[in-house]
Amino acid sequence: MDTYSKLFREFDLDFECRIKPNQGRDFSAYCIAARDIYDKYDYVCCLKDKKAPHTSYLAAESFDKQCWDSVLFSRDYVNNCLRLFYDHHSAGMIFSPPPNFGPYTALGNEMSKDRQHVLYLWKELKLQIPQEESDLIAPFGSIFWVNYQIKCKVTE
């Protein structure tokens, strides 16, 4: 925890950490365990440790680094993410492109069997934005920036 606190102090960001046991899917931590955080801020950076005991150490570490760098690469990078939300109010999430190395190769089949589930949720949430005809992209590793325009739909 000290390592993370030091990192956030370097970026001069308001930092709050919640520890949730690794049970079930990581998105429950964002939507349930930390739900009240969304009410406090216009922009939230969602990130986590990425432990993958089922893959090689090198591949897991590389993926973890890519995920963290996609949201907290540098102070300027963080400011650019926040500026993107400020300049483009329709931007709901910011995340890195999908990985394309080792066991994380997903190019061309990003949705796989999850497409049906996403389309069901799209309808249930009554999303008013156009759907992509090709595979939707998603924040691999569940690490992303989110703005206030979509946080309500995610946490309702």
Contact map, one row per residue, 1 for C-alpha under 8 A:
111110000000000000000000000000000000000000000000000000000000000000000000000000000000000000000000000000000000000000000000000000000000000000000000000000000000
111111000000000000000000000000000000000000000000000000000000000000000000000000000000000000000000000000000000000000000000000000000000000000000000000000000000
111111100000000000000000000000000000000000000000000000000000000000000000000000000000000000000000000000000000000000000000000000000000000000000000000000000000
111111110000000000000000000000000000000000000000000000000000000000000000000000000000000000000000000000000000000000000000000000000000000000000000000000000000
111111111000001000000000000000000000000000000000000000000000000000000000000000000000000000000000000000000000000000000000000000000000000000000000000000000000
011111111100000000000000000000000000000000000000000000000000000000000000000000000000000000000000000000000000000000000000000000000000000000000000000000000000
001111111110000000000000000000000000000000000000000000000000000000000000000000000000000000000000000000000000000000000000000000000000000000000000000000000000
000111111111111000000000000000000000000000000000000000000000000000000000000000000000000000000000000000000000000000000000000000000000000000000000000000000000
000011111111100000000000000000000000000000000000000000000000000000000000000000000000000000000000000000000000000000000000000000000000000000000000000000000000
000001111111100000000000000000000000000000000000000000000000000000000000001000000000000000000000000000000000000000000000000000000000000000000000000000000000
000000111111100000000000000000000000000000000000000000000000000000000000011000000000000000000000000000000000000000000000000000000000000000000000000000000000
000000011111110000000000000000000000000000000000000000000000000000000000000000000000000000000000000000000000000000000000000000000000000000000000000000000000
000000011111111000000000000000000000000000000000000000000000000000000000000000000000000000000000000000000000000000000000000000000000000000000000000000000000
000000010001111100000000000000000000000000000000000000000000000000000000000000000000000000000000000000000000000000000000000000000000000000000000000000000000
000010010000111110000000000000000000000000000000000000000000000000000000000000000000000000000000000000000000000000000000000000000000000000000000000000000000
000000000000011111000000000000000000000000000000000000000000000000000000000000000000000000000000000000000000000000000000000000000000000000000000000000000000
000000000000001111100000000000000000000000000000000000000000000000000000000000000000000000000000000000000000000000000000000000000000000000000000000000000000
000000000000000111110000000000001100000000000000000000000000000000000000000000000000000000000000000000000000000000000000000000000000000000000000000000000000
000000000000000011111000000000000000000000000000000000000000000000000000000000000000000000000000000000000000000000000000000000000000000000000000000000000000
000000000000000001111100000010001000000000000000000000000000000000000000000000000000000000000000000000000000000000000000000000000000000000000000000000000000
000000000000000000111110000000000000000000000000000000000000000000000000000000000000000000000000000000000000000000000000000000000000000000000000000000000000
000000000000000000011111110000000000000000000000000000000000000000000000000000000000000000000000000000000000000000000000000000000000000000000000000000000000
000000000000000000001111110000000000000000000000000000000000000000000000000000000000000000000000000000000000000000000000000000000000000000000000000000000000
000000000000000000000111110100000000000000000000000000000000000000000000000000000000000000000000000000000000000000000000000000000000000000000000000000000000
000000000000000000000111111110000000000000000000000000000000000000000000000000000000000000000000000000000000000000000000000000000000000000000000000000000000
000000000000000000000111111111000000000000000000000000000000000000000000000000000000000000000000000000000000000000000000000000000000000000000100000000000000
000000000000000000000000111111100000000000000000000000000000000000000000000000000000000000000000000000000000000000000000000000000000000000000100000000000000
000000000000000000000001111111111000000000000000000000000000000000000000000000000000000000000000000000000000000000000000000000000000000000000000000000000000
000000000000000000010000111111111100000000000000000000000000000000000000000000000000000000000000000000000000000000000000000000000000000000000000000000000000
000000000000000000000000011111111110000000000100000000000000000000000000000000000000000000000000000000000000000000000000000000000000000000000000000000000000
000000000000000000000000001111111110000000000000000000000000000000000000000000000000000000000000000000000000000000000000000000000000000000000000000000000110
000000000000000000000000000111111110000000000000000000000000000000000000000000000000000000000000000000000000000000000000000000000000000000000000000000000010
000000000000000001010000000111111110000000000000000000000000000000000000000000000000000000000000000000000000000000000000000000000000000000000000000000000000
000000000000000001000000000011111111110000000000000000000000000000000000000000000000000000000000000000000000000000000000000000000000000000000000000000000000
000000000000000000000000000001111111111000000000000000000000000000000000000000000000000000000000000000000000000000000000000000000000000000000000000000000010
000000000000000000000000000000000111111100000000000000000000000000000000000000000000000000000000000000000000000000000000000000000000000000000000000000000000
000000000000000000000000000000000111111110000000000000000000000000000000000000000000000000000000000000000000000000000000000000000000000000000000000000000000
000000000000000000000000000000000111111111110000000000000000000000000000000000000000000000000000000000000000000000000000000000000000000000000000000100100000
000000000000000000000000000000000011111111000000000000000000000000000000000000000000000000000000000000000000000000000000000000000000000000000000000000000000
000000000000000000000000000000000001111111000000000000000000000000000000000000000000000000000000000000000000000000000000000000000000000000000000000000000000
000000000000000000000000000000000000111111110000000000000000000000000000000000000000000000000000000000000000000000000000000000000000000000000000000100000000
000000000000000000000000000000000000011111110000000000000000000000000000000000000000000000000000000000000000000000000000000000000000000000000000001100000000
000000000000000000000000000000000000010011111000000000000000000000000000000000000100000000000000000000000000000000000000000000000000000000000000111100000000
000000000000000000000000000000000000010011111100000000000000000000000000000000000000000000000000000000000000000000000000000000000000000000000000111000000000
000000000000000000000000000000000000000000111110000000000000000000000010000000000000000000000000000000000000000000000000000000000000000000000011110000000000
000000000000000000000000000001000000000000011111000000000000000000000000000000000000000000000000000000000000000000000000000000000000000000000111110000000000
000000000000000000000000000000000000000000001111100000000000000000010000000000000000000000000000000000000000000000000000000000000000000000000111000000000000
000000000000000000000000000000000000000000000111110000000000000000000000000000000000000000000000000000000000000000000000000000000000000000000010000000000000
000000000000000000000000000000000000000000000011111000000000000100000000000000000000000000000000000000000000000000000000000000000000000000000000000000000000
000000000000000000000000000000000000000000000001111100000001000100000000000000000000000000000000000000000000000000000000000000000000000000001000000000000000
000000000000000000000000000000000000000000000000111110000001000000000000000000000000000000000000000000000000000000000000000000000000000000000000000000000000
000000000000000000000000000000000000000000000000011111100001000000000000000000000000000000000000000000000000000000000000000000000000000000000000000000000000
000000000000000000000000000000000000000000000000001111111000000000000000000000000000000000000000000000000000000000000000000000000000000000000000000000000000
000000000000000000000000000000000000000000000000000111110000000000000000000000000000000000000000000000000000000000000000000000000000000000000000000000000000
000000000000000000000000000000000000000000000000000111111011000000000000000000000000000000000000000000100000000000000000000000000000000000000000000000000000
000000000000000000000000000000000000000000000000000011111111000000000000000000000000000000000000000000000000000000000000000000000000000000000000000000000000
000000000000000000000000000000000000000000000000000010111111100000000000000000000000000000000000000000000000000000000000000000000000000000000000000000000000
000000000000000000000000000000000000000000000000000000011111110000000000000000000000000000000000000000000000000000000000000000000000000000000000000000000000
000000000000000000000000000000000000000000000000000000111111111000000000000000000000000000000000000011100000000000000000000000000000000000000000000000000000
000000000000000000000000000000000000000000000000011100111111111100000000000000000000000000000000000000000000000000000000000000000000000000000000000000000000
000000000000000000000000000000000000000000000000000000001111111110000000000000000000000000000000000000000000000000000000000000000000000000000000000000000000
000000000000000000000000000000000000000000000000000000000111111111000000000000000000000000000000000000000000000000000000000000000000000000000000000000000000
000000000000000000000000000000000000000000000000000000000011111111100000000000000000000000000000001000010000000000000000000000000000000000000000000000000000
000000000000000000000000000000000000000000000000110000000001111111110000000000000000000000000000000000000000000000000000000000000000000000001000000000000000
000000000000000000000000000000000000000000000000000000000000111111111000000000000000000000000000000000000000000000000000000000000000000000000000000000000000
000000000000000000000000000000000000000000000000000000000000011111111100000000000000000000000001000000000000000000000000000000000000000000000000000000000000
000000000000000000000000000000000000000000000000000000000000001111111110000000000000000000000001000000000000000000000000000000000000000000011010000000000000
000000000000000000000000000000000000000000000010000000000000000111111111100000000000000000000000000000000000000000000000000000000000000000000010000000000000
000000000000000000000000000000000000000000000000000000000000000011111111100000000000000000000000000000000000000000000000000000000000000000000000000000000000
000000000000000000000000000000000000000000000000000000000000000001111111100000000000000000000011000000000000000000000000000000000000000000000011000000000000
000000000000000000000000000000000000000000001000000000000000000000111111100011001000000000000011000000000000000000000000000000000000000000000011100000000000
000000000000000000000000000000000000000000000000000000000000000000011111111011000000000000000000000000000000000000000000000000000000000000000000000000000000
000000000000000000000000000000000000000000000000000000000000000000011111111011000000000000000000000000000000000000000000000000000000000000000000000000000000
000000000010000000000000000000000000000000000000000000000000000000000001111111000000000000000000000000000000000000000000000000000000000000000000000000000000
000000000110000000000000000000000000000000000000000000000000000000000001111111100000000000000000000000000000000000000000000000000000000000000000000000000000
000000000000000000000000000000000000000000000000000000000000000000000000011111110000000000000000000000000000000000000000000000000000000000000000000000000000
000000000000000000000000000000000000000000000000000000000000000000000011111111111000000000000000000000000000000000000000000000000000000000000000000000000000
000000000000000000000000000000000000000000000000000000000000000000000011111111111100000000000000000000000000000000000000000000000000000000000000000000000000
000000000000000000000000000000000000000000000000000000000000000000000000001111111110000000000000000000000000000000000000000000000000000000000000000000000000
000000000000000000000000000000000000000000000000000000000000000000000000000111111111000000000000000000000000000000000000000000000000000000000000000000000000
000000000000000000000000000000000000000000000000000000000000000000000010000011111111100000000100000000000000000000000000000000000000000000000000100000000000
000000000000000000000000000000000000000000100000000000000000000000000000000001111111110000000000000000000000000000000000000000000000000000000000000000000000
000000000000000000000000000000000000000000000000000000000000000000000000000000111111111000000000000000000000000000000000000000000000000000000000000000000000
000000000000000000000000000000000000000000000000000000000000000000000000000000011111111100100000000000000000000000000000000000000000000000000000000000000000
000000000000000000000000000000000000000000000000000000000000000000000000000000001111111111110000000000000000000000000000000000000000000000000000001000000000
000000000000000000000000000000000000000000000000000000000000000000000000000000000111111110000000000000000000000000000000000000000000000000000000000000000000
000000000000000000000000000000000000000000000000000000000000000000000000000000000011111110000000000000000000000000000000000000000000000000000000000000000000
000000000000000000000000000000000000000000000000000000000000000000000000000000000001111111100000000000000000000000000000000000000000000000000000000000000000
000000000000000000000000000000000000000000000000000000000000000000000000000000000000111111110000000000000000000000000000000000000000000000000000000000000000
000000000000000000000000000000000000000000000000000000000000000000000000000000000000100111110000000000000000000000000000000000000000000000000000000010000000
000000000000000000000000000000000000000000000000000000000000000000000000000000000001100111111100000000000000000000000000000000000000000000000000001000000000
000000000000000000000000000000000000000000000000000000000000000000000000000000000000100011111100000000000000000000000000000000000000000000000000011111000000
000000000000000000000000000000000000000000000000000000000000000000000000000000000000000000111110000000000000000000000000000000000000000000000001111000000000
000000000000000000000000000000000000000000000000000000000000000000000000000000001000000000111111000000000000000000000000000000000000000000000001110000000000
000000000000000000000000000000000000000000000000000000000000000000000110000000000000000000001111100000000000000000000000000000000000000001100011100000000000
000000000000000000000000000000000000000000000000000000000000000001100110000000000000000000000111110000000000000000000000000000000000000000110001000000000000
000000000000000000000000000000000000000000000000000000000000000000000000000000000000000000000011111000000000000000000000000000000000000000100000000000000000
000000000000000000000000000000000000000000000000000000000000000000000000000000000000000000000001111100001110010000000000000000000000000011110000000000000000
000000000000000000000000000000000000000000000000000000000000001000000000000000000000000000000000111110011110000000000000000000000000000000010000000000000000
000000000000000000000000000000000000000000000000000000000000000000000000000000000000000000000000011111011110000000000000000000000000000000000000000000000000
000000000000000000000000000000000000000000000000000000000010000000000000000000000000000000000000001111111000000000000000000000000000000000000000000000000000
000000000000000000000000000000000000000000000000000000000010000000000000000000000000000000000000000111111000000000000000000000000000000000000000000000000000
000000000000000000000000000000000000000000000000000000100010000000000000000000000000000000000000000011111000000000000000000000000000000000000000000000000000
000000000000000000000000000000000000000000000000000000000000001000000000000000000000000000000000001111111100000000000000000000000000000000000000000000000000
000000000000000000000000000000000000000000000000000000000000000000000000000000000000000000000000011111111110000000000000000000000000000000000000000000000000
000000000000000000000000000000000000000000000000000000000000000000000000000000000000000000000000011100011111110000000000000000000000000000000000000000000000
000000000000000000000000000000000000000000000000000000000000000000000000000000000000000000000000011100001111110000000000000000000000000000000000000000000000
000000000000000000000000000000000000000000000000000000000000000000000000000000000000000000000000000000000111110000000000000000000000001000000000000000000000
000000000000000000000000000000000000000000000000000000000000000000000000000000000000000000000000000000000111111100000000000000000000001000000000000000000000
000000000000000000000000000000000000000000000000000000000000000000000000000000000000000000000000010000000111111100000000000000000000001110000000000000000000
000000000000000000000000000000000000000000000000000000000000000000000000000000000000000000000000000000000000111111100000000000000000001110000000000000000000
000000000000000000000000000000000000000000000000000000000000000000000000000000000000000000000000000000000000111111100000000000000000000000000000000000000000
000000000000000000000000000000000000000000000000000000000000000000000000000000000000000000000000000000000000001111110000000000000000000000000000000000000000
000000000000000000000000000000000000000000000000000000000000000000000000000000000000000000000000000000000000001111111100000000000000000000000000000000000000
000000000000000000000000000000000000000000000000000000000000000000000000000000000000000000000000000000000000001111111110000000000000001100000000000000000000
000000000000000000000000000000000000000000000000000000000000000000000000000000000000000000000000000000000000000011111111000000000000000000000000000000000000
000000000000000000000000000000000000000000000000000000000000000000000000000000000000000000000000000000000000000001111111100000000000000000000000000000000000
000000000000000000000000000000000000000000000000000000000000000000000000000000000000000000000000000000000000000001111111110000000000000000000000000000000000
000000000000000000000000000000000000000000000000000000000000000000000000000000000000000000000000000000000000000000111111111000000000000000000000000000000000
000000000000000000000000000000000000000000000000000000000000000000000000000000000000000000000000000000000000000000011111111100000000000000000000000000000000
000000000000000000000000000000000000000000000000000000000000000000000000000000000000000000000000000000000000000000001111111110000000000000000000000000000000
000000000000000000000000000000000000000000000000000000000000000000000000000000000000000000000000000000000000000000000111111111100000000000000000000000000000
000000000000000000000000000000000000000000000000000000000000000000000000000000000000000000000000000000000000000000000011111111100000000000000000000000000000
000000000000000000000000000000000000000000000000000000000000000000000000000000000000000000000000000000000000000000000001111111100000000000000000000000000000
000000000000000000000000000000000000000000000000000000000000000000000000000000000000000000000000000000000000000000000000111111100000000000000000000000001000
000000000000000000000000000000000000000000000000000000000000000000000000000000000000000000000000000000000000000000000000011111110000000000000000000000000000
000000000000000000000000000000000000000000000000000000000000000000000000000000000000000000000000000000000000000000000000011111111000000000000000000000000000
000000000000000000000000000000000000000000000000000000000000000000000000000000000000000000000000000000000000000000000000000001111100000000000000000000000000
000000000000000000000000000000000000000000000000000000000000000000000000000000000000000000000000000000000000000000000000000000111110000000000000000000000000
000000000000000000000000000000000000000000000000000000000000000000000000000000000000000000000000000000000000000000000000000000011111000000000000000000000000
000000000000000000000000000000000000000000000000000000000000000000000000000000000000000000000000000000000000000000000000000000001111100100000000000000000000
000000000000000000000000000000000000000000000000000000000000000000000000000000000000000000000000000000000000000000000000000000000111111100000000000000000000
000000000000000000000000000000000000000000000000000000000000000000000000000000000000000000000000000000000000000000000000000000000011111100000000000000000000
000000000000000000000000000000000000000000000000000000000000000000000000000000000000000000000000000000000000000000000000000000000001111100000000000000000000
000000000000000000000000000000000000000000000000000000000000000000000000000000000000000000000000000000000001111000100000000000000001111110000000000000000000
000000000000000000000000000000000000000000000000000000000000000000000000000000000000000000000000000000000000011000100000000000000011111111000000000000000000
000000000000000000000000000000000000000000000000000000000000000000000000000000000000000000000000010000000000011000000000000000000000001111100000000000000000
000000000000000000000000000000000000000000000000000000000000000000000000000000000000000000000010010000000000000000000000000000000000000111110000000000000000
000000000000000000000000000000000000000000000000000000000000000000000000000000000000000000000011110000000000000000000000000000000000000011111111000000000000
000000000000000000000000000000000000000000000000000000000000000000100000000000000000000000000001011000000000000000000000000000000000000001111110000000000000
000000000000000000000000000000000000000000000000010000000000000100100000000000000000000000000000000000000000000000000000000000000000000000111110000000000000
000000000000000000000000011000000000000000000110000000000000000000000000000000000000000000000000000000000000000000000000000000000000000000111111000000000000
000000000000000000000000000000000000000000001111000000000000000000110110000000000000000000000010000000000000000000000000000000000000000000111111100000000000
000000000000000000000000000000000000000000001110000000000000000000000110000000000000000000001111000000000000000000000000000000000000000000100111110000000000
000000000000000000000000000000000000000000111100000000000000000000000010000000001000000000001110000000000000000000000000000000000000000000000011111000000000
000000000000000000000000000000000000000000111100000000000000000000000000000000000000000000011100000000000000000000000000000000000000000000000001111101100000
000000000000000000000000000000000000000001110000000000000000000000000000000000000000100000111000000000000000000000000000000000000000000000000000111111100000
000000000000000000000000000000000000010011100000000000000000000000000000000000000000000000010000000000000000000000000000000000000000000000000000011111110000
000000000000000000000000000000000000000000000000000000000000000000000000000000000000000001010000000000000000000000000000000000000000000000000000001111110000
000000000000000000000000000000000000000000000000000000000000000000000000000000000000000000010000000000000000000000000000000000000000000000000000011111111100
000000000000000000000000000000000000010000000000000000000000000000000000000000000000000000000000000000000000000000000000000000000000000000000000011111111110
000000000000000000000000000000000000000000000000000000000000000000000000000000000000000000000000000000000000000000000000000000000000000000000000000111111111
000000000000000000000000000000000000000000000000000000000000000000000000000000000000000000000000000000000000000000000000000010000000000000000000000001111111
000000000000000000000000000000100000000000000000000000000000000000000000000000000000000000000000000000000000000000000000000000000000000000000000000001111111
000000000000000000000000000000110010000000000000000000000000000000000000000000000000000000000000000000000000000000000000000000000000000000000000000000111111
000000000000000000000000000000000000000000000000000000000000000000000000000000000000000000000000000000000000000000000000000000000000000000000000000000011111
